[in-house]
């Protein structure tokens, strides 16, 4: 999902279900989100990737990072206060 119109509350229930079965939800490059009352952190600014298991999540987010890296610094250049620092599920 790559729409700025989606908000954290659109994805939090699905993330809870995925976490319960060993999966998860991250931004497009595998960084985890924190849920906060900070009004500047409610939009999903860097896209979403959901996955049923961590190995699949690592594969998908690594593939996305490799695919978009020639295009520039997105999403690393996006100021998103909901991204948890140093939280990528798969580092390069």
C-alpha positions in Angstrom: 0.0 0.0 0.0 1.6 3.3 -1.1 -1.1 5.8 -0.3 -0.6 8.8 2.1 -4.3 8.7 2.7 -4.1 5.5 4.8 -3.6 6.0 8.5 -2.1 3.9 11.3 -5.6 3.0 12.6 -6.3 1.5 9.1 -3.5 -1.1 9.6 -3.2 -1.7 13.4 -5.8 -4.4 13.8 -4.4 -6.3 10.8 -0.9 -6.0 12.3 -2.1 -7.4 15.6 -3.6 -10.4 13.8 -0.4 -11.0 11.8 1.8 -10.7 14.9 -0.3 -13.3 16.6 0.5 -15.8 13.9 4.2 -15.0 13.5 3.9 -12.4 10.8 4.1 -8.6 10.8 3.7 -5.2 9.1 6.4 -2.7 8.2 7.0 0.2 5.9 8.1 -0.6 2.3 11.7 -1.2 3.4 11.1 -3.2 6.5 11.1 -0.6 9.2 8.6 -1.1 12.1 6.1 1.5 13.1 5.2 2.7 16.5 1.6 3.7 17.4 1.4 7.1 19.1 -1.0 9.9 19.9 1.4 12.3 18.0 -0.9 13.7 15.3 2.1 14.1 12.9 2.6 10.4 13.0 -0.8 9.0 11.9 -0.3 8.7 8.1 1.4 5.7 6.5 3.9 7.9 4.7 6.3 5.2 3.6 3.9 2.6 2.4 3.0 -0.7 4.1 4.1 -4.3 3.6 2.2 -7.1 5.5 3.4 -10.6 5.7 2.4 -14.0 7.2 5.8 -15.0 8.4 9.1 -13.1 9.1 11.1 -14.9 6.4 8.7 -13.7 3.7 8.7 -10.2 5.2 12.5 -10.1 5.0 12.5 -11.3 1.4 9.8 -8.9 0.3 11.3 -5.8 2.0 14.8 -6.7 0.8 13.5 -7.0 -2.7 11.7 -3.7 -2.5 14.8 -2.0 -1.1 17.0 -3.4 -3.9 14.4 -2.5 -6.6 13.8 1.1 -5.5 17.4 2.0 -4.5 18.4 3.2 -8.0 15.4 5.6 -8.0 16.7 7.8 -5.1 16.6 7.9 -1.4 12.8 7.3 -0.9 11.6 6.4 1.7 14.6 7.2 3.8 14.2 10.9 2.9 10.7 11.0 4.3 10.3 12.6 7.7 8.0 10.0 9.5 8.0 10.3 13.3 6.3 6.9 13.6 9.3 4.9 12.3 11.1 3.1 15.0 14.9 3.9 14.5 17.1 1.0 13.7 14.1 -1.3 13.4 14.6 -2.8 9.9 13.7 -6.5 9.9 16.4 -7.2 7.4 19.5 -5.1 7.1 21.6 -5.1 3.9 
